[in-house]
């Protein structure tokens, strides 16, 4: 019904436009005609953009019910934000979300601020603070034709204030309370201090300095759902009685920490006890970041700039596992030049993971430090047999045997635990330690030249520009996370280069604009790929446009997907390039088929009384060789149509789009095992024995052609000159939800999300307010860490603000998730409650 309503709104709006005689230059018209640069790398009206683009301007950021600009992005049309940590939020659009979203690019003034080894940004840890942000432009959808850089799901560009235009001293103090009524913590305080200084020196130079210090306590990840609830179904041990539990935010009870034990003639799956995340992770949150920029304008319309950014952060981070970041340093040096026809950027980014560690490996190896797996399972088995032989029931014997095997275990919140954490965080091998020791860098340069003024001096209906770029990643091999497979003594390099040509032509007195882009990209390990885009914008009236675009995009594997080499809990994670995983693909069996085979053998023995040989003979056909092979680039083909309009004498603004995407070769991971024998009739026996097989997680490509489509609608209406109401609706649908190959990459996107708001920048004198209600459907989350349903949730965000001293002083008081209903934004992440804050801003600009 909701889908039908959305599609009905478009023709009704067209009819309304035909009946209205638009006059005046209202606020809504001004908003739609704001200038943007991200969609085409040229300044243009948002109204004329050939693709969907969302924008937050200064007024919208100030009046947002969110505490900062980065948080406000989640209320834009078509945008999904997940929260692995209070200090680490991930932006995505149009599906296939992940906690490390390498399909969505984040820029600051056109400069990528990703962590090099991750291939994606770590929230806004290296980005601008709230005092320096001028605008946010977001393209939800493929931008590969313009930007390459793997932007197949979208791009966000954070545009900062130029010191020539925004001078003076600004100070901001934000104070908030979170973890209210949390079962894991008392109320905690968050403090964020921002400072901005900008000064013009003489007539040609300008200096800008920014600093941010944030300190608080993170949200707690406390999900106790059992991911392996059917482990002992054949023996009737379910629920709390299941000895093979794998709880979401307990680590050390995963597949590598459990065994199938033959006890009393039956087979039971038993896992080690493990530790809750809060037992082994520090939830203190801290981010200290600063930037210094020097600007030079030698003549009108020419500008050089140099920017240095640095950040040191401590927070929880998540990719395949959850990590504790401590003393994690990132730095960036950037040079840029721009004139009316030429733009150049060159930057160098480096990172050092400092004292960070893998939380899961920490928990596993604390458990193993008191008793090895062999000793623990041996103690468990002997105690169980003794107890059941004395007449104790199986359920009780399981619990007592666990307590016996856990004797001597290090307990949380003890000096022994603290000492062991300090010891393991220095050991850079996840089979016996937990350290994350990565040093990485990237060097990037790009050049863009607009030829329009040279080639088409007598006409402004033609535009033509081209651009070139080059990027080199550099990784210092640490022997665990990364190795250099060909030259062990040297740093690991990984490069790509590309270029584009873009042209446009306006027709029929600018009522029709046709544009095209062709981008070619070359990666070190892959042949040249073409990324074309063609678009048409039709303006049937002065305040409405219809747009259509078609494009093709590619994403090359990130350096982690290509070259990782990690020992992790007995399973080695290997990059998908042939140089890393040669021979493993060809000789491995899928973990899914091995698990199915093991369960079938277990059931045949427990239920049918079969012998081991009979059970193997009956079920060995379940074993499947690994059908996947080495990595190829992802590919997306995208079609998009949209409509923008200002109706009802300029009071109603509307933006609607619909899109269809087809993905091929989605990059994902698969768990496979290699038996330690090549004798065919012995392989099933080896695949029943944990010690007789080698365990791998390989980066590869899904064989499924994934198709998804969706639609968004944004509406706003001016009730009066002071009050605006509106909302946006986002629909996303995976056309083939039953994935044919079952790999771990997931759509991970709710079908429906909507935001409703009412706001006023000045309802009475300088007093403004906004109220935002957001709701999203339940959805299936699939990842290597955990898979399950994310419940539907709703949040209510409110704020009131007022200016004093002729606008020099601003006070904002607000709350996000004001009703404090805790929810999970994905499976494996933290429980997110209410955040109650006040922000005091002193602006001495001039």
MARLUMBA-353645 format. One line per field, with one value per residue (C-alpha): z, x, y; residue in one letter. Coordinates in pm, whole numbers. Example, Ala and Ser with C-alpha at 12.3 -4.5 7.8 and 13.67 -1.06 7.14 Angstrom:
% residues 2
zz: c(780, 714)
xx: c(1230, 1367)
yy: c(-450, -106)
residu: c(A, S)
This chain:
% residues 846
zz: c(0, 90, -243, -431, -240, -329, -697, -691, -549, -862, -1111, -847, -799, -1173, -1185, -895, -1075, -1385, -1178, -996, -1112, -932, -832, -605, -490, -181, 66, -94, -436, -297, -136, -456, -654, -419, -591, -566, -709, -619, -878, -1185, -1039, -1173, -994, -1086, -941, -738, -942, -1262, -1122, -1349, -1051, -706, -466, -107, 62, 416, 438, 742, 842, 816, 1023, 1289, 1306, 1302, 1606, 1586, 1796, 1496, 1117, 1077, 1279, 1079, 760, 871, 824, 456, 198, 89, 347, 590, 892, 1116, 1449, 1545, 1808, 1936, 1777, 1457, 1233, 880, 591, 310, 42, -169, 0, 63, 381, 601, 909, 689, 392, 111, -145, -18, -44, 203, 99, 272, 17, -249, -61, 43, 418, 432, 653, 389, 506, 566, 234, 405, 654, 1028, 1084, 1097, 1304, 1051, 918, 1001, 1323, 1349, 1354, 1020, 816, 546, 369, 310, -35, -67, -383, -296, -584, -806, -865, -1017, -1353, -1190, -898, -954, -610, -569, -521, -645, -362, -320, -210, 63, 31, 343, 233, 487, 539, 347, 581, 322, 358, 723, 956, 1330, 1637, 1719, 2025, 2095, 2399, 2366, 2677, 2667, 2875, 2743, 2876, 3071, 3244, 3073, 3224, 3178, 3306, 3508, 3329, 3149, 3037, 2691, 2632, 2296, 2266, 1929, 1842, 1507, 1426, 1080, 980, 654, 644, 417, 104, -40, 249, 497, 785, 941, 1255, 1395, 1698, 1848, 2168, 2241, 2549, 2682, 2721, 2431, 2389, 2520, 2292, 2504, 2268, 2423, 2138, 2066, 1704, 1724, 1909, 1712, 1791, 2011, 1878, 1824, 2198, 2318, 2473, 2361, 2501, 2821, 2824, 2495, 2572, 2224, 2258, 2039, 2194, 1975, 2200, 2382, 2225, 2268, 2204, 1822, 1580, 1639, 2014, 2012, 1951, 1892, 2188, 2201, 2554, 2674, 2321, 2189, 2022, 2177, 2044, 2328, 2316, 2555, 2789, 2645, 2776, 2721, 2519, 2819, 3012, 2771, 2602, 2733, 2649, 2706, 2399, 2296, 1978, 1956, 1609, 1458, 1121, 997, 652, 469, 170, -98, -368, -612, -823, -851, -897, -826, -498, -356, -23, 202, 479, 751, 944, 1236, 1471, 1763, 1857, 2106, 2041, 1932, 1565, 1371, 1053, 1050, 1426, 1678, 1773, 2049, 1895, 2126, 2034, 1670, 1471, 1129, 948, 614, 413, 119, -150, -386, -655, -824, -1087, -1312, -1546, -1358, -1034, -881, -562, -416, -73, 147, 423, 675, 970, 1265, 1464, 1781, 2077, 1924, 1954, 1832, 2099, 1989, 1980, 2320, 2470, 2304, 2417, 2773, 2793, 2646, 2875, 3174, 2992, 2637, 2431, 2464, 2842, 2879, 2663, 2827, 3174, 3054, 2907, 3210, 3453, 3241, 3221, 3596, 3676, 3440, 3558, 3910, 3795, 3741, 3452, 3129, 3155, 3506, 3421, 3136, 3365, 3639, 3387, 3248, 3596, 3658, 3327, 3396, 3728, 3737, 3469, 3483, 3610, 3474, 3662, 3842, 3839, 3665, 3383, 3343, 3334, 3077, 2852, 2867, 2778, 2486, 2328, 2251, 2077, 1702, 1624, 1680, 1741, 2066, 2108, 1999, 1877, 1572, 1435, 1098, 944, 608, 375, 49, -199, -434, -705, -945, -1215, -1372, -1668, -1793, -2165, -2210, -2206, -2457, -2705, -2678, -2624, -2800, -2631, -2277, -2389, -2429, -2154, -2184, -1918, -1843, -1541, -1448, -1117, -964, -627, -457, -135, 80, 359, 606, 644, 1009, 963, 1083, 927, 607, 439, 112, -76, -344, -172, 203, 298, 123, 179, 0, -286, -460, -721, -951, -1200, -1409, -1607, -1730, -1999, -1936, -2176, -2177, -2422, -2348, -2599, -2649, -2452, -2173, -2124, -2208, -2091, -2208, -2041, -2069, -1879, -1967, -1708, -1761, -1461, -1437, -1130, -1083, -1087, -1325, -1684, -1774, -1681, -1838, -1623, -1850, -1748, -1967, -1825, -1940, -1751, -1887, -1748, -1853, -1638, -1444, -1115, -1211, -1368, -1475, -1484, -1610, -1592, -1676, -1569, -1516, -1232, -1092, -752, -726, -415, -119, 2, 292, 58, -177, 60, 413, 582, 932, 1186, 1373, 1616, 1416, 1088, 849, 655, 312, 45, -278, -529, -680, -533, -187, -214, -493, -434, -149, -366, -567, -268, -21, 84, 194, 568, 512, 353, 622, 897, 723, 689, 1055, 1175, 958, 1095, 1448, 1394, 1236, 1536, 1803, 1647, 1429, 1623, 1318, 1349, 1256, 931, 837, 917, 704, 413, 419, 428, 259, -57, 138, 122, -152, -310, -308, -633, -598, -726, -720, -683, -968, -949, -852, -1120, -1094, -1369, -1248, -1394, -1221, -1287, -1076, -1050, -862, -828, -628, -612, -442, -483, -377, -44, -136, -250, -378, -482, -603, -753, -848, -931, -1037, -974, -1097, -921, -1050, -870, -530, -317, -16, 210, 228, 496, 357, 500, 342, 465, 555, 314, -59, -26, -152, 74, 384, 323, 496, 810, 810, 771, 1087, 1286, 1375, 1401, 1056, 848, 788, 820, 586, 518, 159, -21, -340, -553, -525, -827, -780, -1004, -740, -838, -620, -678, -467, -448, -232, -186, -3, 76, 267, 310, 455, 697, 744, 695, 1016, 1029, 791, 801, 586, 563, 343, 260, 144, -2, -82, -220, -294, -592, -522, -141, -145, -245, -461, -327, 34, 69, 358, 181, 273, 153, 517, 447, 582, 323, 457, 636, 690, 860, 958, 1086, 1193, 1242, 1264, 1258, 1446, 1585, 1825, 1781, 1786, 1933, 1694, 1728, 1542, 1604, 1397, 1408, 1234, 1185, 999, 933, 1064, 826, 790, 881, 738, 829, 931, 1294, 1328, 1122, 1239, 1225, 1331, 1498, 1378, 1576, 1603, 1741, 1841, 1818, 1946, 1989, 2075, 2007, 2069, 1979, 2212, 2198, 1840, 1720, 1873, 2125, 2045, 2284, 2161, 2388, 2247, 2264, 2018, 2085, 2347, 2479, 2552, 2386, 2333, 1988, 1770, 1431, 1324, 1472, 1669, 1734, 2052, 2212, 2138, 2387, 2438, 2408, 2585, 2505, 2519, 2283, 2355, 2058, 2072, 1727, 1702, 1324, 1104)
xx: c(0, 280, 454, 132, 92, 441, 395, 55, 209, 411, 120, -83, 203, 234, -138, -99, 184, -27, -296, -59, 91, 425, 537, 801, 1134, 1039, 1261, 1175, 1277, 1605, 1679, 1623, 1836, 2131, 2462, 2642, 2971, 2990, 2754, 2952, 3269, 3133, 2929, 2564, 2216, 2099, 1780, 1976, 2179, 2165, 2159, 2004, 2191, 2115, 2250, 2278, 2350, 2451, 2095, 1981, 2276, 2211, 1843, 1894, 1780, 2107, 2404, 2638, 2651, 2775, 2483, 2237, 2327, 2114, 1798, 1868, 1657, 1793, 2072, 2136, 2365, 2473, 2648, 2928, 3034, 2940, 3267, 3232, 2927, 2904, 2717, 2563, 2296, 2097, 2188, 2476, 2578, 2865, 3043, 3345, 3169, 3421, 3146, 3073, 3336, 3374, 3553, 3654, 3673, 3710, 3990, 3941, 3981, 3984, 4213, 4443, 4454, 4079, 3985, 3709, 3683, 3660, 3353, 3450, 3764, 3983, 3710, 3606, 3447, 3106, 3249, 3425, 3157, 2989, 2779, 2740, 2665, 2566, 2506, 2312, 2404, 2694, 2944, 3220, 3207, 3308, 3518, 3628, 3766, 3509, 3215, 2955, 2704, 2752, 2969, 2960, 3157, 3209, 3273, 3453, 3457, 3714, 3900, 3877, 3499, 3458, 3700, 3730, 3736, 3467, 3437, 3191, 3130, 2903, 2807, 2591, 2465, 2433, 2397, 2093, 1929, 2175, 2199, 2577, 2663, 2555, 2485, 2795, 2907, 3033, 3223, 3326, 3518, 3570, 3783, 3817, 4046, 4052, 4239, 4319, 4682, 4735, 4525, 4649, 4704, 4466, 4517, 4271, 4318, 4069, 4081, 3839, 3866, 3597, 3583, 3312, 3192, 3080, 2758, 2779, 2750, 2551, 2349, 2319, 2128, 2248, 2367, 2404, 2086, 2037, 2380, 2241, 1890, 1923, 1990, 1717, 1962, 1822, 1790, 1986, 2074, 2264, 2634, 2735, 2611, 2757, 2633, 2654, 2862, 3047, 3379, 3566, 3257, 3269, 3321, 3696, 3631, 3393, 3418, 3190, 3244, 3135, 2999, 2799, 2756, 2613, 2771, 2738, 2858, 3032, 3185, 3423, 3277, 3432, 3403, 3149, 3277, 3254, 3487, 3779, 3718, 3760, 3457, 3629, 3586, 3833, 3918, 4170, 4197, 4325, 4391, 4589, 4535, 4721, 4552, 4708, 4528, 4788, 4516, 4138, 3976, 4299, 4371, 4642, 4597, 4786, 4610, 4752, 4511, 4591, 4385, 4442, 4144, 4029, 3700, 3539, 3572, 3419, 3484, 3480, 3554, 3521, 3835, 3946, 4128, 4380, 4637, 4526, 4692, 4605, 4761, 4704, 4896, 4706, 4795, 4538, 4501, 4189, 4102, 3798, 3932, 4196, 4186, 4466, 4483, 4766, 4761, 4940, 4756, 4915, 4792, 4939, 4706, 4909, 4805, 4482, 4368, 4116, 3850, 3755, 4116, 4171, 3882, 3983, 4341, 4262, 4053, 4337, 4596, 4441, 4383, 4455, 4163, 4282, 4306, 3971, 3773, 3952, 3852, 3497, 3466, 3609, 3389, 3078, 3137, 3198, 2883, 2651, 2790, 2690, 2332, 2324, 2104, 2266, 2147, 2288, 2603, 2672, 2658, 2868, 3125, 3161, 3217, 3480, 3660, 3652, 3835, 4138, 3987, 4080, 3784, 3673, 3754, 4054, 4421, 4496, 4259, 4412, 4763, 4667, 4503, 4820, 5027, 4815, 4771, 5144, 5147, 5099, 4959, 4589, 4631, 4810, 4766, 4546, 4756, 4656, 4982, 4934, 5127, 4990, 4979, 4833, 4953, 4697, 4712, 4445, 4417, 4103, 4080, 3764, 3804, 3466, 3585, 3861, 3667, 3324, 3396, 3080, 2842, 2773, 2550, 2851, 3083, 3380, 3629, 3870, 4055, 4337, 4431, 4675, 4677, 4942, 4888, 5188, 5171, 5446, 5422, 5375, 5389, 5033, 4784, 4984, 5283, 5457, 5410, 5672, 5938, 5921, 6178, 5998, 5681, 5371, 5251, 4914, 4830, 4552, 4510, 4231, 4091, 3759, 3610, 3280, 3073, 2728, 2502, 2198, 1910, 1577, 1665, 1820, 1506, 1702, 2053, 2233, 2557, 2793, 3098, 3345, 3596, 3871, 4045, 4344, 4440, 4780, 4630, 4337, 4281, 4133, 3767, 3528, 3282, 3037, 2745, 2485, 2223, 1937, 1765, 1439, 1284, 918, 873, 1084, 1050, 1047, 1289, 1280, 1608, 1730, 2072, 2233, 2580, 2818, 3070, 3345, 3501, 3849, 3932, 4055, 4404, 4259, 4047, 4341, 4634, 4518, 4707, 4567, 4588, 4260, 4138, 4270, 4126, 4354, 4201, 4363, 4339, 4178, 4453, 4636, 4961, 4808, 4582, 4724, 4640, 4393, 4086, 4155, 4198, 3939, 3587, 3323, 3272, 2895, 2905, 3143, 2909, 2614, 2812, 2919, 2563, 2431, 2691, 2612, 2239, 2289, 2493, 2269, 1928, 1969, 2241, 2467, 2833, 3085, 3174, 2807, 2728, 3018, 2929, 2566, 2648, 2984, 2814, 2717, 3078, 3127, 3451, 3502, 3343, 3485, 3805, 4029, 3902, 3760, 3636, 3275, 3049, 2725, 2488, 2254, 1945, 1790, 1501, 1384, 1163, 1213, 958, 841, 461, 173, 305, 650, 540, 576, 907, 927, 1208, 1138, 1358, 1345, 1646, 1744, 2087, 2237, 2552, 2793, 3090, 3008, 3318, 3255, 3420, 3381, 3497, 3672, 3881, 4163, 4202, 4556, 4546, 4512, 4382, 4025, 3861, 4024, 3909, 3566, 3737, 3978, 3690, 3531, 3850, 3926, 4298, 4313, 4221, 4344, 4094, 4072, 3848, 3900, 3806, 3623, 3322, 2960, 2829, 2484, 2372, 2215, 1939, 1790, 1562, 1419, 1264, 1281, 1047, 1124, 860, 862, 584, 592, 301, 396, 694, 839, 736, 814, 692, 796, 954, 1117, 1047, 1301, 1217, 1483, 1417, 1648, 1492, 1657, 1659, 1734, 2098, 2191, 2543, 2493, 2809, 2840, 2792, 2441, 2194, 2173, 1919, 1567, 1291, 1125, 1268, 1090, 1163, 901, 987, 855, 1098, 1144, 1469, 1300, 956, 984, 1257, 1578, 1419, 1413, 1322, 1291, 1133, 1222, 1062, 1242, 1128, 1277, 1156, 1314, 1568, 1805, 2166, 2429, 2797, 3089, 3050, 2677, 2363, 2009, 1706, 1744, 1422, 1217, 1284, 1171, 1348, 1228, 1484, 1416, 1605, 1554, 1806, 1835, 2082, 2199, 2426, 2326, 2400, 2745, 2621, 2403, 2260, 2117, 1952, 1835, 1799, 1831, 1626, 1463, 1240, 1553, 1422, 1743, 1786, 2047, 2128, 2277, 2351, 2674, 2674, 2601, 2267, 2191, 1994, 1906, 2163, 2080, 2297, 2353, 2575, 2706, 2864, 3048, 3112, 3328, 3343, 3341)
yy: c(0, 243, 172, 251, 579, 693, 626, 798, 1115, 1186, 1230, 1414, 1657, 1710, 1789, 2031, 2208, 2252, 2422, 2658, 2985, 2994, 3341, 3482, 3345, 3150, 2969, 2635, 2759, 2887, 2552, 2358, 2602, 2579, 2519, 2186, 2063, 1693, 1546, 1660, 1819, 2150, 2412, 2374, 2412, 2114, 2151, 2070, 1781, 1475, 1236, 1227, 1452, 1546, 1857, 1989, 2361, 2566, 2649, 2288, 2167, 2431, 2340, 1964, 1769, 1575, 1695, 1738, 1752, 1395, 1259, 1471, 1283, 987, 1195, 1261, 1088, 750, 733, 449, 493, 207, 255, 14, 269, 613, 728, 526, 558, 420, 588, 384, 405, 161, -164, -406, -225, -334, -207, -135, 13, 11, 79, 431, 708, 993, 1315, 1636, 1918, 1649, 1468, 1105, 1062, 683, 478, 326, -36, -41, 118, 317, 605, 546, 759, 1125, 1068, 1256, 1483, 1840, 1954, 2117, 2471, 2435, 2260, 2468, 2204, 1832, 1694, 1329, 1128, 810, 582, 494, 775, 563, 742, 1072, 959, 602, 516, 237, 475, 227, 287, 660, 945, 1211, 1534, 1748, 2107, 2324, 2701, 2899, 3138, 3419, 3401, 3296, 3473, 3511, 3288, 3032, 2812, 2534, 2317, 2016, 1817, 1507, 1218, 861, 505, 622, 323, 91, -260, -240, 105, 403, 729, 853, 1200, 1293, 1615, 1759, 2086, 2255, 2557, 2736, 3029, 3186, 3499, 3677, 3789, 4086, 4054, 3724, 3484, 3326, 3084, 2840, 2628, 2376, 2153, 1899, 1700, 1443, 1223, 997, 639, 425, 231, -127, -430, -674, -894, -1243, -1410, -1765, -1788, -2168, -2258, -2581, -2725, -3003, -3032, -3408, -3458, -3222, -2975, -2641, -2290, -2236, -2607, -2588, -2656, -2535, -2177, -1902, -1577, -1267, -1042, -1319, -1415, -1740, -1957, -1940, -2232, -2247, -2276, -2573, -2945, -3240, -3475, -3840, -3885, -4183, -4312, -3984, -3683, -3337, -3001, -2817, -2468, -2302, -2042, -1725, -1370, -1096, -801, -569, -804, -759, -422, -70, 144, 477, 695, 964, 1152, 1433, 1586, 1906, 2065, 2363, 2518, 2792, 2956, 3175, 3374, 3514, 3670, 3677, 3334, 3146, 2971, 2746, 2569, 2332, 2138, 1917, 1694, 1469, 1253, 1021, 807, 548, 373, 47, -41, -329, -521, -905, -888, -608, -418, -188, 108, 269, 530, 492, 770, 907, 1201, 1368, 1630, 1783, 2038, 2182, 2445, 2572, 2824, 2863, 2593, 2389, 2191, 1989, 1785, 1585, 1423, 1176, 985, 752, 550, 363, 136, 197, -21, -153, -513, -770, -820, -1171, -1291, -1132, -1329, -1657, -1639, -1532, -1850, -2056, -1898, -2076, -2404, -2515, -2639, -3000, -2973, -2796, -3040, -3331, -3207, -3150, -3503, -3682, -3491, -3545, -3921, -3940, -3743, -3931, -4266, -4162, -4101, -3724, -3612, -3496, -3133, -3086, -3282, -3042, -2740, -2901, -3023, -2671, -2531, -2800, -2737, -2360, -2400, -2170, -1945, -1575, -1377, -1038, -718, -865, -765, -1096, -1003, -657, -804, -1066, -804, -594, -899, -1026, -683, -683, -1025, -983, -1329, -1384, -1756, -1670, -1293, -1004, -709, -507, -368, -202, 85, 196, 496, 615, 875, 1027, 1293, 1417, 1681, 1826, 2065, 2235, 2310, 2479, 2839, 2759, 2547, 2711, 3080, 3192, 2950, 2841, 2553, 2321, 2199, 1967, 1862, 1581, 1452, 1214, 1053, 807, 631, 418, 223, 134, -123, -210, -592, -687, -1065, -1121, -883, -830, -993, -916, -1244, -1172, -955, -1028, -764, -477, -278, -395, -173, -162, 101, 213, 494, 639, 925, 1061, 1281, 1461, 1665, 1821, 2003, 2219, 2228, 2402, 2716, 2508, 2300, 1984, 1905, 1593, 1488, 1197, 1071, 799, 691, 434, 275, 44, -153, -316, -666, -621, -505, -166, -120, 133, 332, 521, 741, 910, 1143, 1365, 1647, 1790, 2109, 2130, 2443, 2693, 2502, 2137, 1893, 1532, 1341, 1006, 846, 512, 413, 128, 112, -109, -159, -303, -508, -306, -382, -582, -794, -843, -906, -994, -1276, -1317, -1596, -1564, -1824, -2115, -1992, -1804, -1516, -1490, -1221, -1325, -1245, -1546, -1420, -1478, -1784, -1997, -2364, -2312, -2260, -2575, -2811, -2687, -2786, -2537, -2502, -2501, -2847, -2976, -2852, -3017, -3339, -3334, -3272, -3553, -3794, -3679, -3730, -4074, -4188, -4028, -4095, -4406, -4585, -4602, -4679, -4409, -4586, -4628, -4262, -4141, -4367, -4251, -3877, -3817, -3695, -3382, -3266, -3005, -2887, -2512, -2382, -2029, -1881, -1575, -1219, -1014, -652, -591, -446, -252, -138, 134, 301, 600, 839, 1130, 1434, 1762, 2039, 2339, 2356, 2541, 2895, 2778, 2632, 2265, 2117, 1763, 1531, 1178, 910, 546, 327, -23, -180, -502, -626, -887, -1039, -892, -936, -1158, -1412, -1787, -2029, -2335, -2618, -2815, -3177, -3277, -3567, -3621, -3979, -3958, -4220, -4073, -3715, -3757, -3889, -3597, -3352, -3492, -3432, -3069, -3139, -3302, -2999, -2647, -2363, -2064, -1767, -1659, -1340, -1429, -1323, -1419, -1609, -1458, -1174, -951, -713, -447, -156, 118, 458, 769, 1061, 1384, 1644, 1972, 2225, 2576, 2603, 2966, 3190, 3043, 2677, 2396, 2034, 1743, 1408, 1154, 792, 536, 197, -62, -408, -699, -871, -1208, -1237, -1611, -1591, -1886, -1926, -1821, -1615, -1375, -1045, -932, -673, -558, -285, -225, -229, 86, 390, 717, 1048, 1306, 1652, 1987, 2274, 2644, 2842, 3128, 3055, 3350, 3610, 3400, 3085, 2787, 2424, 2095, 1759, 1453, 1108, 822, 465, 171, -183, -498, -649, -942, -866, -1104, -1084, -1302, -1196, -1257, -1311, -1244, -1018, -655, -550, -257, 58, 418, 723, 1067, 1349, 1700, 2026, 2390, 2665, 3034, 3309, 3583, 3886, 3970, 3620, 3584, 3326, 3024, 2767, 2436, 2180, 1849, 1475, 1190, 877, 1096, 815, 606, 289, 90, -64, -234, -84, -421, -763, -764, -392, -197, -121, 246, 449, 811, 1088, 1413, 1711, 2084, 2282, 2629, 2809, 3138, 3286, 3596, 3578, 3883)
residu: c(X, X, X, X, X, X, X, X, X, X, X, X, X, X, X, X, X, X, X, X, X, X, X, X, X, X, X, X, X, X, X, X, X, X, X, X, X, X, X, X, X, X, X, X, X, X, X, X, X, X, X, X, X, X, X, X, X, X, X, X, X, X, X, X, X, X, X, X, X, X, X, X, X, X, X, X, X, X, X, X, X, X, X, X, X, X, X, X, X, X, X, X, X, X, X, X, X, X, X, X, X, X, X, X, X, X, X, X, X, X, X, X, X, X, X, X, X, X, X, X, X, X, X, X, X, X, X, X, X, X, X, X, X, X, X, X, X, X, X, X, X, X, X, X, X, X, X, X, X, X, X, X, X, X, X, X, X, X, X, X, X, X, X, X, X, X, X, X, X, X, X, X, X, X, X, X, X, X, X, X, X, X, X, X, X, X, X, X, X, X, X, X, X, X, X, X, X, X, X, X, X, X, X, X, X, X, X, X, X, X, X, X, X, X, X, X, X, X, X, X, X, X, X, X, X, X, X, X, X, X, X, X, X, X, X, X, X, X, X, X, X, X, X, X, X, X, X, X, X, X, X, X, X, X, X, X, X, X, X, X, X, X, X, X, X, X, X, X, X, X, X, X, X, X, X, X, X, X, X, X, X, X, X, X, X, X, X, X, X, X, X, X, X, X, X, X, X, X, X, X, X, X, X, X, X, X, X, X, X, X, X, X, X, X, X, X, X, X, X, X, X, X, X, X, X, X, X, X, X, X, X, X, X, X, X, X, X, X, X, X, X, X, X, X, X, X, X, X, X, X, X, X, X, X, X, X, X, X, X, X, X, X, X, X, X, X, X, X, X, X, X, X, X, X, X, X, X, X, X, X, X, X, X, X, X, X, X, X, X, X, X, X, X, X, X, X, X, X, X, X, X, X, X, X, X, X, X, X, X, X, X, X, X, X, X, X, X, X, X, X, X, X, X, X, X, X, X, X, X, X, X, X, X, X, X, X, X, X, X, X, X, X, X, X, X, X, X, X, X, X, X, X, X, X, X, X, X, X, X, X, X, X, X, X, X, X, X, X, X, X, X, X, X, X, X, X, X, X, X, X, X, X, X, X, X, X, X, X, X, X, X, X, X, X, X, X, X, X, X, X, X, X, X, X, X, X, X, X, X, X, X, X, X, X, X, X, X, X, X, X, X, X, X, X, X, X, X, X, X, X, X, X, X, X, X, X, X, X, X, X, X, X, X, X, X, X, X, X, X, X, X, X, X, X, X, X, X, X, X, X, X, X, X, X, X, X, X, X, X, X, X, X, X, X, X, X, X, X, X, X, X, X, X, X, X, X, X, X, X, X, X, X, X, X, X, X, X, X, X, X, X, X, X, X, X, X, X, X, X, X, X, X, X, X, X, X, X, X, X, X, X, X, X, X, X, X, X, X, X, X, X, X, X, X, X, X, X, X, X, X, X, X, X, X, X, X, X, X, X, X, X, X, X, X, X, X, X, X, X, X, X, X, X, X, X, X, X, X, X, X, X, X, X, X, X, X, X, X, X, X, X, X, X, X, X, X, X, X, X, X, X, X, X, X, X, X, X, X, X, X, X, X, X, X, X, X, X, X, X, X, X, X, X, X, X, X, X, X, X, X, X, X, X, X, X, X, X, X, X, X, X, X, X, X, X, X, X, X, X, X, X, X, X, X, X, X, X, X, X, X, X, X, X, X, X, X, X, X, X, X, X, X, X, X, X, X, X, X, X, X, X, X, X, X, X, X, X, X, X, X, X, X, X, X, X, X, X, X, X, X, X, X, X, X, X, X, X, X, X, X, X, X, X, X, X, X, X, X, X, X, X, X, X, X, X, X, X, X, X, X, X, X, X, X, X, X, X, X, X, X, X, X, X, X, X, X, X, X, X, X, X, X, X, X, X, X)
